[in-house]
């Protein structure tokens, strides 16, 4: 029988039961396929020696009782590919996170190329995962027995998986590197979402639109956004971006013309045709002075010296990947190459100050990076 937490009192009891645990496994199920904006629908938690618990954030609006657990540096929080999970916890509940262990990060430092949780469970524990349920609507209640089993299984194996990964990392002397990367991820801030009012300008195909067409696209894009929010429905499920651009180019005047646009099915016309026609009519009625102009994005001018340094770093990175068995993005991600090439540090002290370079990189190949930069 799956254990659920659906009330503040049950959440308090769970938090008390996990106090002082050496580790807890955590996962979430969120939904951005059926809802807009995406919502956190389920939190799964499991201690090292107990059953998994399903916490229902749709029933308990405030998960703040778990805040101390997440912040406690004595309790390792074990997650897989934790970026999105942590973003929800930080944005919704302002959690701080201490002692994170991300199994995907750990696997990268072991040179594993298949980083899915399913792949790691097969490789390290011989566990055969069940059918994927990533397209399920996790906001629906009650969950089916299969959904509950899937959700619980996501956390039941994380702590044993961590133990296997830690053993291999210690054997290679790389555990400290993983801990440093996990700490950086745990400390990463999550900015509040900001709606870009000009996002429509950068949709594929907009370069062929004249100013009146851009105005139609602007009205269509904003109308779709408002409708998506009111319906709690992702924008692409109303009209896709390609369809919006085609509508803006044609600027239909009646339902028959809307129906002629690829992607605008009879169902779309029936449900959203009035919105489409009203948006186009607003654009057609605008004076020329109010029409949007697509701003030019000049190609950045990169000095030759910066380009040469970046090329030299990428060339060095190719050899380093073979030497250490790491993927390129782990050795030197492009953002680091850009920073180092644009403002090359002159010594180890300056290199250590480069945002994101990390101590493990400095110790492992910092001198080599400085030599590459000195030669260019």
C-alpha positions as CSV (number, residue, x, y, z in Angstrom):
1,X,0.0,0.0,0.0
2,X,1.5,3.3,-1.1
3,X,1.9,5.9,1.6
4,X,0.5,9.4,0.7
5,X,1.0,12.8,2.4
6,X,-2.1,14.9,1.7
7,X,-2.4,17.2,4.7
8,X,-0.2,19.6,6.6
9,X,-0.2,17.4,9.6
10,X,1.0,14.4,7.6
11,X,3.7,16.6,6.0
12,X,4.9,17.7,9.5
13,X,5.0,14.0,10.6
14,X,7.0,13.1,7.5
15,X,9.5,15.9,8.1
16,X,9.9,14.7,11.7
17,X,10.4,11.1,10.7
18,X,13.2,12.1,8.2
19,X,15.0,14.4,10.7
20,X,18.6,13.2,11.1
21,X,18.5,10.7,8.2
22,X,21.9,10.2,6.6
23,X,20.3,10.4,3.1
24,X,16.9,10.8,1.5
25,X,16.1,10.1,-2.2
26,X,13.9,12.8,-3.9
27,X,12.1,13.0,-7.2
28,X,9.3,15.0,-8.6
29,X,6.6,14.6,-11.3
30,X,5.8,17.9,-13.0
31,X,3.5,18.6,-15.9
32,X,4.0,21.1,-18.7
33,X,2.5,18.9,-21.4
34,X,-1.1,19.2,-20.2
35,X,-0.9,22.5,-18.2
36,X,0.3,26.0,-18.6
37,X,2.4,27.1,-17.0
38,X,3.8,23.8,-15.9
39,X,2.9,22.7,-12.4
40,X,4.5,20.5,-9.7
41,X,2.2,17.6,-9.3
42,X,4.0,15.1,-7.1
43,X,7.0,14.8,-4.8
44,X,8.5,11.4,-4.0
45,X,10.7,10.9,-1.0
46,X,12.4,7.8,0.4
47,X,14.8,7.3,3.3
48,X,17.6,4.7,3.1
49,X,15.7,2.0,5.0
50,X,12.1,2.8,4.5
51,X,9.3,2.8,1.9
52,X,8.8,5.6,-0.6
53,X,6.3,8.3,0.3
54,X,4.2,10.3,-2.2
55,X,3.7,13.9,-1.2
56,X,0.8,15.6,-3.0
57,X,1.6,19.3,-3.6
58,X,-1.9,19.7,-5.2
59,X,-3.4,18.9,-1.8
60,X,-0.8,20.6,0.4
61,X,0.0,24.0,-1.1
62,X,2.9,24.8,1.2
63,X,5.7,22.2,1.5
64,X,7.7,24.5,3.7
65,X,7.8,21.8,6.5
66,X,10.4,20.0,4.3
67,X,12.6,23.1,4.1
68,X,14.8,22.2,7.1
69,X,15.4,18.7,5.6
70,X,16.5,20.2,2.3
71,X,18.8,22.7,4.0
72,X,20.3,20.2,6.4
73,X,24.0,19.6,5.4
74,X,24.0,16.3,7.4
75,X,21.3,14.7,5.2
76,X,22.4,14.0,1.7
77,X,19.6,14.7,-0.8
78,X,19.9,12.2,-3.7
79,X,18.3,13.2,-7.0
80,X,18.9,12.4,-10.6
81,X,19.4,15.2,-13.1
82,X,18.2,17.6,-10.4
83,X,18.1,20.9,-12.3
84,X,14.3,20.9,-12.9
85,X,13.4,19.4,-9.5
86,X,15.4,22.0,-7.6
87,X,14.0,24.8,-9.7
88,X,10.5,23.9,-8.6
89,X,11.6,23.7,-4.9
90,X,13.5,27.0,-5.0
91,X,10.9,28.9,-7.0
92,X,7.8,27.7,-5.3
93,X,9.0,27.3,-1.7
94,X,12.3,29.2,-1.6
95,X,14.2,26.1,-0.4
96,X,17.9,26.2,0.1
97,X,19.7,22.9,-0.6
98,X,22.5,21.5,1.4
99,X,24.4,18.2,0.7
100,X,23.1,17.4,-2.8
101,X,24.2,14.2,-4.7
102,X,23.1,14.2,-8.3
103,X,23.5,10.7,-9.8
104,X,23.6,12.1,-13.3
105,X,26.5,14.3,-12.5
106,X,28.3,11.4,-10.8
107,X,27.8,9.2,-13.8
108,X,29.4,11.9,-16.1
109,X,32.5,11.9,-14.0
110,X,32.7,8.1,-14.5
111,X,32.6,8.6,-18.2
112,X,29.1,7.1,-18.6
113,X,27.5,8.3,-21.9
114,X,23.9,7.0,-21.3
115,X,22.8,9.3,-18.4
116,X,19.2,8.4,-18.1
117,X,18.1,7.0,-14.8
118,X,16.8,3.9,-16.5
119,X,20.2,3.3,-18.1
120,X,22.0,3.8,-14.8
121,X,19.7,1.5,-12.9
122,X,20.3,-1.3,-15.5
123,X,24.1,-0.7,-15.6
124,X,24.8,-0.5,-11.8
125,X,22.0,-2.3,-10.1
126,X,20.6,-4.7,-12.7
127,X,17.2,-3.2,-12.2
128,X,14.8,-3.2,-15.2
129,X,12.7,-0.1,-15.1
130,X,9.0,-0.2,-16.0
131,X,7.2,1.5,-18.8
132,X,7.9,5.2,-19.1
133,X,5.1,7.5,-17.9
134,X,6.6,10.8,-18.8
135,X,3.6,11.8,-20.9
136,X,1.0,11.1,-18.2
137,X,-1.0,13.9,-16.7
138,X,0.3,13.7,-13.2
139,X,-2.2,16.3,-12.0
140,X,-5.1,13.8,-12.3
141,X,-6.4,12.2,-9.1
142,X,-6.5,9.5,-8.1
143,X,-3.4,8.1,-9.7
144,X,-3.6,4.6,-10.9
145,X,-1.8,1.8,-9.2
146,X,0.7,1.6,-12.0
147,X,1.4,5.4,-11.7
148,X,2.0,5.1,-8.0
149,X,4.3,2.1,-8.5
150,X,6.3,4.0,-11.2
151,X,6.6,7.2,-9.0
152,X,7.7,5.2,-5.9
153,X,10.2,3.2,-7.9
154,X,11.9,6.4,-9.1
155,X,13.2,7.0,-5.5
156,X,13.5,3.5,-4.1
157,X,16.7,2.8,-6.1
158,X,18.4,6.2,-5.9
159,X,20.3,5.6,-2.6
160,X,21.6,2.2,-3.6
161,X,22.6,3.7,-6.9
162,X,24.5,6.5,-5.1
163,X,26.4,3.9,-3.1
164,X,27.6,2.2,-6.2
165,X,28.6,5.4,-7.9
166,X,30.4,6.7,-4.8
167,X,32.4,3.4,-4.6
168,X,33.5,3.8,-8.2
169,X,34.3,7.5,-7.8
170,X,36.3,6.9,-4.7
171,X,38.3,4.2,-6.5
172,X,39.2,6.8,-9.1
173,X,39.8,9.7,-6.7
174,X,36.9,11.7,-8.2
175,X,34.3,11.9,-5.5
176,X,35.5,15.4,-4.4
177,X,35.0,16.6,-8.0
178,X,31.4,15.4,-8.0
179,X,30.7,16.9,-4.6
180,X,32.0,20.3,-5.9
181,X,29.7,20.2,-8.9
182,X,26.7,19.1,-6.8
183,X,27.4,21.9,-4.4
184,X,27.5,24.4,-7.2
185,X,24.2,23.1,-8.6
186,X,22.6,23.2,-5.1
187,X,23.7,26.9,-4.7
188,X,22.5,28.0,-8.1
189,X,19.9,30.7,-8.0
190,X,16.6,30.3,-9.9
191,X,15.4,33.6,-11.4
192,X,11.7,34.3,-11.5
193,X,10.1,33.7,-14.8
194,X,9.7,36.9,-16.9
195,X,7.4,37.0,-19.9
196,X,9.1,38.3,-23.0
197,X,6.6,40.5,-24.8
198,X,8.7,40.4,-27.9
199,X,9.3,36.7,-28.1
200,X,7.1,36.5,-31.2
201,X,9.8,38.4,-33.2
202,X,12.1,35.5,-33.0
203,X,9.9,32.7,-34.2
204,X,11.1,30.7,-37.2
205,X,9.8,32.2,-40.4
206,X,9.3,35.8,-39.2
207,X,12.0,37.3,-41.4
208,X,9.6,37.0,-44.4
209,X,6.8,39.0,-42.7
210,X,6.3,42.7,-43.5
211,X,5.4,45.1,-40.6
212,X,1.7,44.5,-41.0
213,X,2.4,40.7,-40.8
214,X,4.5,41.2,-37.7
215,X,1.7,43.2,-36.1
216,X,-0.7,40.3,-36.9
217,X,1.8,37.8,-35.4
218,X,2.2,40.0,-32.3
219,X,-1.6,40.1,-31.7
220,X,-1.9,36.4,-32.4
221,X,0.9,35.5,-30.1
222,X,-0.4,37.6,-27.2
223,X,-4.0,36.3,-27.7
224,X,-2.7,32.7,-27.7
225,X,-0.7,33.4,-24.5
226,X,-3.7,34.8,-22.7
227,X,-5.9,32.0,-23.9
228,X,-3.4,29.4,-22.8
229,X,-3.2,30.9,-19.3
230,X,-7.0,31.0,-19.0
231,X,-7.5,27.5,-20.3
232,X,-4.4,26.1,-18.4
233,X,-3.4,24.6,-21.7
234,X,0.1,24.8,-23.3
235,X,0.2,27.3,-26.2
236,X,1.3,24.7,-28.7
237,X,-1.9,22.8,-28.1
238,X,-3.9,25.8,-29.2
239,X,-2.0,26.7,-32.3
240,X,1.6,25.9,-33.0
241,X,4.3,28.5,-33.7
242,X,4.4,27.5,-37.4
243,X,0.6,28.0,-37.6
244,X,0.9,31.4,-36.0
245,X,3.4,32.6,-38.5
246,X,1.4,31.3,-41.4
247,X,-1.7,33.0,-40.1
248,X,0.2,36.2,-39.7
249,X,1.4,36.0,-43.3
250,X,-2.1,35.2,-44.7
251,X,-4.1,37.5,-42.3
252,X,-7.3,35.6,-42.9
253,X,-10.6,37.4,-42.9
254,X,-13.0,34.5,-42.3
255,X,-13.2,31.0,-40.9
256,X,-12.7,29.5,-44.4
257,X,-9.4,31.3,-44.8
258,X,-8.3,30.2,-41.3
259,X,-9.1,26.6,-42.2
260,X,-6.8,26.8,-45.3
261,X,-3.8,27.4,-43.1
262,X,-1.8,24.2,-42.4
263,X,-2.1,23.3,-38.7
264,X,-5.6,25.0,-38.4
265,X,-7.9,22.0,-38.3
266,X,-11.7,22.2,-38.1
267,X,-11.3,21.7,-34.4
268,X,-8.9,24.7,-34.1
269,X,-11.3,26.8,-36.2
270,X,-14.3,25.8,-34.1
271,X,-12.6,26.4,-30.8
272,X,-10.2,29.3,-31.5
273,X,-11.3,30.8,-34.8
274,X,-12.9,33.8,-33.2
275,X,-9.7,34.6,-31.3
276,X,-7.7,34.3,-34.5
277,X,-9.9,36.5,-36.5
278,X,-10.2,39.1,-33.8
279,X,-6.3,39.2,-33.4
280,X,-5.9,39.7,-37.1
281,X,-8.6,42.4,-37.3
282,X,-6.8,44.3,-34.5
283,X,-3.5,44.2,-36.5
284,X,-5.2,45.3,-39.7
285,X,-6.8,48.3,-37.9
286,X,-3.5,49.7,-36.5
287,X,-2.0,52.8,-38.0
288,X,1.3,52.4,-39.7
289,X,3.0,54.3,-36.9
290,X,2.1,51.5,-34.4
291,X,3.4,48.6,-36.5
292,X,6.3,46.7,-35.0
293,X,9.7,46.7,-36.6
294,X,11.9,43.6,-36.3
295,X,15.1,44.8,-34.7
296,X,18.3,43.8,-36.3
297,X,20.6,41.6,-34.3
298,X,24.1,42.5,-35.6
299,X,26.5,39.6,-35.6
300,X,28.9,40.0,-32.7
301,X,32.3,41.1,-33.8
302,X,34.8,38.8,-32.2
303,X,38.5,39.9,-32.2
304,X,40.8,37.5,-34.1
305,X,42.8,36.9,-30.9
306,X,39.7,35.8,-29.0
307,X,38.8,33.4,-31.9
308,X,42.2,31.9,-31.9
309,X,42.2,31.3,-28.2
310,X,38.8,29.7,-28.4
311,X,39.9,27.4,-31.2
312,X,43.1,26.5,-29.3
313,X,41.1,25.6,-26.2
314,X,38.6,23.5,-28.2
315,X,41.6,21.7,-29.8
316,X,43.1,21.0,-26.4
317,X,39.7,19.9,-25.1
318,X,39.5,17.2,-27.8
319,X,42.7,15.6,-26.6
320,X,41.7,16.0,-22.9
321,X,38.5,14.2,-23.5
322,X,40.3,11.2,-24.8
323,X,42.8,11.4,-21.9
324,X,40.2,11.5,-19.1
325,X,37.3,9.8,-20.8
326,X,35.0,12.8,-20.2
327,X,32.6,14.4,-22.6
328,X,33.6,17.8,-23.9
329,X,30.9,19.7,-21.9
330,X,32.4,18.3,-18.7
331,X,36.0,19.1,-19.5
332,X,35.4,22.7,-20.6
333,X,31.8,23.7,-21.5
334,X,31.5,26.4,-24.2
335,X,30.6,29.1,-21.7
336,X,34.0,28.6,-20.0
337,X,35.8,28.6,-23.3
338,X,34.2,31.9,-24.2
339,X,35.1,33.4,-20.8
340,X,38.7,32.2,-20.9
341,X,39.2,33.3,-24.5
342,X,37.7,36.8,-24.0
343,X,39.6,37.5,-20.8
344,X,42.5,35.1,-20.4
345,X,43.8,34.7,-16.9
346,X,47.5,35.1,-16.5
347,X,48.2,32.8,-13.6
348,X,46.6,30.1,-11.4
349,X,45.2,32.6,-9.0
350,X,43.3,34.5,-11.8
351,X,42.2,31.2,-13.3
352,X,40.7,30.1,-10.0
353,X,38.6,33.3,-10.0
354,X,37.0,32.5,-13.4
355,X,33.3,31.9,-12.7
356,X,32.5,28.2,-13.0
357,X,36.1,26.9,-13.5
358,X,35.9,24.9,-10.3
359,X,38.7,23.7,-8.1
360,X,38.7,20.2,-9.6
361,X,39.5,21.6,-13.1
362,X,42.2,23.9,-11.7
363,X,43.9,21.0,-10.0
364,X,43.5,18.5,-12.8
365,X,44.4,20.6,-15.9
366,X,44.7,24.2,-14.8
367,X,48.3,24.5,-15.8
368,X,47.6,23.0,-19.2
369,X,44.9,25.6,-19.8
370,X,47.2,28.4,-18.8
371,X,49.8,27.1,-21.2
372,X,47.3,26.9,-24.1
373,X,46.2,30.5,-23.4
374,X,49.8,31.7,-23.1
375,X,50.7,30.3,-26.5
376,X,47.9,32.2,-28.3
